[in-house]
Amino acid sequence: MIVTVLLIALAVMALAYVAALVRAAVKRSELKPKLEGIGIGAVANYFDTLGIGSFAPTTAWLKLRRLVPDDFIPGVLVAGHCLPTMVQALVFINLVRVDPLLLLACIGSAVLGSLVGAPLVQRTPVRLVQAIVGIALLIAAALYALTNLKLMPGGGDALSLSGGLFAVAVAAHFIMGALMTFGIGLYAPSLILLSLFGLDPKAAFPIMMGACAFLMPVSGFSFVQGRRIDLKLVLGMAIGGVPAVLAAAFLVKSLPLEALRWGVVVVVLYAAALLLNSAIRGAEKAPGSKIPG
């Protein structure tokens, strides 16, 4: 029953988010999606569905290509990857077994965290956003490397948590939800935490995808109405991302993910260095970037 309610709520939220996104794009005359955004959405969400993650590679590309000012990055990540992530959640919540109560509690906690985080991002000074995203990229690179070196927790076979572990998992997802609005991906820390607690890693997928799928439209509504956003890029990412998720979920059986992760590590580290250098130097925006509109 809980799973059915979650799936219906997710579908309704997806429709509401699409309406809000299109309405905001029309109002700002940014309804034409960027071709590069379509490519970003397709590639990032294709590999996101396979477990690579989308935030760190997308951040690296946005920074390397100087597509938006640095303080636009969190909003573009959340708003652009929102719909593809919701499609991921619809697939995995329906297919993978996990305790419905744990699923609901972690999702609700992450959403509450995002409600705290999204307004803060809109008011946070550019240098601080650059520093936070830069540090997040360093952490992401470390997690990719640890995964390839087989140093990540293997997890157990449990489908639920109880007592203190349940409470800690729920509280942690509140923090992860708030941090995600700053461009810090939730997938990896959620998977690591739940695996350390003995949960089957497969059971963690609907939790982490569900948490992101519900918090991203909630915080995304705030971002698309704000000024730190490029809606042409966001629309492109959404258009490219949805079919890519479906292709990865239902068509692809295996890929050389280890080699891909090492490539991502190199690119992400370089982008992190650029962001942290900008933060240290106190640049108000990335060189060569401009505010759209």
C-alpha positions as CSV (number, residue, x, y, z in Angstrom):
1,M,0.0,0.0,0.0
2,I,2.8,2.4,0.9
3,V,4.6,1.7,-2.3
4,T,1.5,2.2,-4.4
5,V,0.9,5.6,-2.7
6,L,4.5,6.6,-3.3
7,L,4.3,5.8,-7.0
8,I,1.1,7.7,-7.4
9,A,2.4,10.7,-5.5
10,L,5.6,10.6,-7.6
11,A,3.7,10.6,-10.9
12,V,1.5,13.5,-9.8
13,M,4.6,15.5,-8.6
14,A,6.3,14.8,-12.0
15,L,3.3,16.3,-13.9
16,A,3.2,19.3,-11.5
17,Y,7.0,19.8,-11.9
18,V,6.8,19.7,-15.7
19,A,4.0,22.3,-15.7
20,A,6.0,24.6,-13.4
21,L,9.2,24.2,-15.4
22,V,7.4,25.0,-18.7
23,R,5.5,27.9,-17.2
24,A,8.7,29.4,-15.8
25,A,10.5,28.9,-19.2
26,V,7.7,30.6,-21.1
27,K,7.7,33.5,-18.7
28,R,11.5,34.0,-19.1
29,S,11.5,33.3,-22.9
30,E,13.8,30.2,-22.3
31,L,11.5,27.5,-23.7
32,K,14.0,26.4,-26.4
33,P,16.1,23.6,-25.0
34,K,19.9,23.7,-25.5
35,L,21.3,20.9,-27.7
36,E,24.3,20.5,-25.4
37,G,21.9,20.2,-22.5
38,I,20.2,17.2,-24.2
39,G,23.5,15.5,-24.6
40,I,24.4,16.2,-20.9
41,G,21.1,14.8,-19.7
42,A,21.4,11.7,-21.9
43,V,24.9,10.7,-21.0
44,A,24.8,11.7,-17.3
45,N,21.5,9.9,-16.6
46,Y,22.3,6.9,-18.6
47,F,25.3,6.2,-16.4
48,D,23.5,7.5,-13.3
49,T,21.0,4.6,-13.7
50,L,23.9,2.2,-13.8
51,G,25.4,3.5,-10.6
52,I,28.0,6.0,-11.8
53,G,26.1,9.1,-10.5
54,S,25.1,12.2,-12.4
55,F,25.9,15.2,-10.2
56,A,29.7,15.0,-10.2
57,P,30.2,14.4,-14.0
58,T,27.6,17.1,-14.8
59,T,29.3,19.6,-12.5
60,A,32.6,18.8,-14.1
61,W,31.3,19.4,-17.6
62,L,29.5,22.6,-16.6
63,K,32.7,23.9,-15.1
64,L,35.0,22.8,-17.9
65,R,32.7,24.2,-20.6
66,R,31.9,27.3,-18.6
67,L,28.2,26.9,-19.5
68,V,26.8,28.7,-16.4
69,P,28.2,30.9,-13.6
70,D,29.4,28.7,-10.7
71,D,26.5,29.7,-8.4
72,F,24.0,28.4,-11.0
73,I,25.4,24.9,-10.8
74,P,23.3,23.6,-7.8
75,G,20.1,24.8,-9.4
76,V,20.9,23.4,-12.8
77,L,21.8,20.0,-11.3
78,V,18.7,19.7,-9.2
79,A,16.2,21.1,-11.8
80,G,17.9,19.5,-14.8
81,H,18.2,15.9,-13.4
82,C,14.9,16.0,-11.6
83,L,12.6,14.3,-14.2
84,P,15.1,11.6,-15.2
85,T,15.6,10.8,-11.5
86,M,11.9,10.6,-10.9
87,V,11.7,8.0,-13.8
88,Q,14.5,6.0,-12.1
89,A,12.6,6.0,-8.9
90,L,9.4,4.8,-10.6
91,V,11.3,1.9,-12.1
92,F,13.3,0.9,-9.0
93,I,10.6,1.4,-6.3
94,N,8.4,-0.8,-8.3
95,L,10.9,-3.6,-9.0
96,V,13.2,-3.8,-6.0
97,R,12.0,-5.0,-2.6
98,V,12.7,-3.0,0.6
99,D,10.9,-2.3,3.9
100,P,8.2,0.2,2.9
101,L,8.4,2.0,6.2
102,L,12.2,2.6,5.9
103,L,11.6,3.7,2.3
104,L,8.9,6.2,3.3
105,A,10.8,7.5,6.4
106,C,14.1,8.2,4.5
107,I,12.2,9.8,1.6
108,G,10.2,12.1,3.9
109,S,13.3,13.0,5.8
110,A,15.3,13.9,2.7
111,V,12.5,16.1,1.4
112,L,12.4,18.0,4.7
113,G,16.1,18.5,4.4
114,S,15.8,19.9,0.9
115,L,13.2,22.4,2.1
116,V,15.8,23.7,4.5
117,G,18.6,23.6,1.9
118,A,17.1,25.1,-1.2
119,P,16.4,28.6,0.2
120,L,19.9,28.7,1.6
121,V,21.5,28.0,-1.8
122,Q,19.6,31.0,-3.3
123,R,21.1,33.3,-0.6
124,T,24.6,31.8,-0.3
125,P,27.5,33.9,-1.5
126,V,29.1,32.7,-4.8
127,R,32.5,31.9,-3.1
128,L,30.9,29.6,-0.6
129,V,28.9,27.8,-3.3
130,Q,32.1,27.3,-5.2
131,A,33.9,26.0,-2.2
132,I,31.0,23.6,-1.2
133,V,30.7,22.2,-4.7
134,G,34.5,21.9,-5.1
135,I,34.7,19.9,-1.9
136,A,31.8,17.8,-2.9
137,L,33.6,16.9,-6.2
138,L,36.7,15.9,-4.2
139,I,34.6,13.6,-2.1
140,A,32.9,12.2,-5.2
141,A,36.3,11.4,-6.8
142,A,37.4,9.7,-3.6
143,L,34.2,7.5,-3.5
144,Y,34.7,6.5,-7.2
145,A,38.3,5.5,-6.5
146,L,37.3,3.5,-3.4
147,T,34.6,1.7,-5.3
148,N,37.1,0.7,-8.0
149,L,39.6,-0.4,-5.4
150,K,36.9,-2.6,-3.8
151,L,37.3,-0.7,-0.5
152,M,33.6,0.3,-0.2
153,P,31.3,-1.6,2.2
154,G,29.8,-4.7,0.7
155,G,26.5,-4.5,2.6
156,G,24.5,-7.4,4.0
157,D,21.3,-9.1,3.0
158,A,18.7,-7.2,5.2
159,L,15.7,-5.5,3.6
160,S,14.9,-3.4,6.7
161,L,16.5,-1.7,9.7
162,S,15.3,-1.4,13.2
163,G,15.8,0.6,16.4
164,G,18.8,3.0,16.5
165,L,19.9,2.1,13.0
166,F,16.5,3.0,11.6
167,A,16.6,6.4,13.4
168,V,20.2,7.2,12.3
169,A,19.4,6.3,8.7
170,V,16.4,8.6,8.7
171,A,18.3,11.5,10.4
172,A,21.2,11.1,7.9
173,H,18.9,11.4,5.0
174,F,17.6,14.8,6.3
175,I,21.2,16.0,6.2
176,M,21.8,14.5,2.7
177,G,18.7,16.1,1.5
178,A,19.8,19.5,2.6
179,L,23.3,19.0,1.1
180,M,21.9,17.8,-2.2
181,T,20.5,21.2,-2.9
182,F,24.1,22.5,-2.9
183,G,25.0,20.1,-5.6
184,I,26.3,17.3,-3.4
185,G,24.9,14.0,-4.7
186,L,22.9,11.8,-2.3
187,Y,23.3,8.4,-4.1
188,A,26.8,7.5,-2.9
189,P,26.6,8.5,0.8
190,S,23.1,6.9,1.1
191,L,24.4,3.7,-0.4
192,I,27.5,3.6,1.8
193,L,25.5,4.3,5.0
194,L,22.8,1.8,4.3
195,S,25.4,-0.8,3.3
196,L,27.4,-0.2,6.5
197,F,24.1,-0.8,8.5
198,G,23.8,-4.2,6.8
199,L,21.1,-3.4,4.3
200,D,21.3,-5.3,0.9
201,P,22.9,-2.8,-1.5
202,K,20.1,-3.6,-4.0
203,A,17.5,-2.6,-1.5
204,A,19.3,0.8,-1.1
205,F,18.6,1.7,-4.7
206,P,14.8,2.5,-4.3
207,I,15.6,4.4,-1.1
208,M,18.3,6.6,-2.6
209,M,16.5,7.1,-5.9
210,G,13.2,7.7,-4.1
211,A,14.7,10.2,-1.8
212,C,16.2,12.1,-4.7
213,A,13.0,11.8,-6.8
214,F,10.8,13.4,-4.2
215,L,13.2,16.1,-2.9
216,M,14.4,17.2,-6.4
217,P,11.0,18.5,-7.6
218,V,10.3,20.0,-4.1
219,S,13.5,22.0,-4.2
220,G,13.3,22.3,-8.0
221,F,10.2,24.4,-7.7
222,S,12.3,26.9,-5.7
223,F,15.2,26.8,-8.2
224,V,13.1,27.3,-11.4
225,Q,11.5,30.4,-9.9
226,G,14.8,31.8,-8.8
227,R,17.4,33.8,-10.7
228,R,20.3,31.4,-10.4
229,I,19.2,29.0,-13.2
230,D,19.5,28.5,-17.0
231,L,16.1,27.0,-18.0
232,K,17.2,26.3,-21.6
233,L,19.9,24.1,-20.3
234,V,17.6,22.5,-17.7
235,L,15.0,21.7,-20.3
236,G,17.6,20.1,-22.5
237,M,18.9,17.9,-19.7
238,A,15.4,16.7,-18.9
239,I,14.6,15.9,-22.5
240,G,17.8,13.9,-23.0
241,G,17.7,12.3,-19.6
242,V,14.3,10.5,-19.5
243,P,14.8,8.2,-22.5
244,A,18.4,7.5,-21.4
245,V,17.2,6.3,-18.0
246,L,14.7,3.9,-19.7
247,A,17.4,2.6,-22.0
248,A,19.8,1.9,-19.2
249,A,17.2,0.4,-16.9
250,F,15.7,-2.0,-19.4
251,L,18.1,-2.5,-22.3
252,V,21.7,-2.5,-21.0
253,K,23.0,-5.5,-19.2
254,S,26.7,-4.7,-18.6
255,L,29.3,-2.0,-19.3
256,P,32.9,-1.5,-18.3
257,L,31.9,0.7,-15.4
258,E,35.3,0.5,-13.6
259,A,37.2,2.1,-16.5
260,L,34.5,4.8,-16.7
261,R,34.8,5.6,-13.0
262,W,38.6,6.1,-13.4
263,G,37.9,8.5,-16.2
264,V,35.3,10.4,-14.2
265,V,37.8,10.6,-11.3
266,V,40.3,12.5,-13.5
267,V,37.7,14.9,-14.9
268,V,36.1,15.5,-11.5
269,L,39.4,16.3,-9.8
270,Y,40.3,18.9,-12.4
271,A,36.9,20.5,-12.1
272,A,37.2,20.5,-8.3
273,A,40.5,22.3,-8.6
274,L,39.0,25.0,-10.8
275,L,36.1,25.6,-8.5
276,L,38.2,25.7,-5.3
277,N,40.7,28.0,-7.1
278,S,37.8,30.4,-8.0
279,A,36.6,30.3,-4.4
280,I,40.0,31.1,-3.0
281,R,40.6,33.9,-5.5
282,G,37.1,35.3,-4.7
283,A,35.9,35.4,-8.3
284,E,32.3,36.5,-8.5
285,K,31.6,34.2,-11.4
286,A,33.5,31.8,-13.7
287,P,35.6,33.5,-16.3
288,G,33.8,33.8,-19.6
289,S,30.4,32.9,-18.1
290,K,27.5,35.1,-18.3
291,I,24.0,35.3,-16.7
292,P,21.4,34.0,-19.2
293,G,18.4,36.0,-20.2
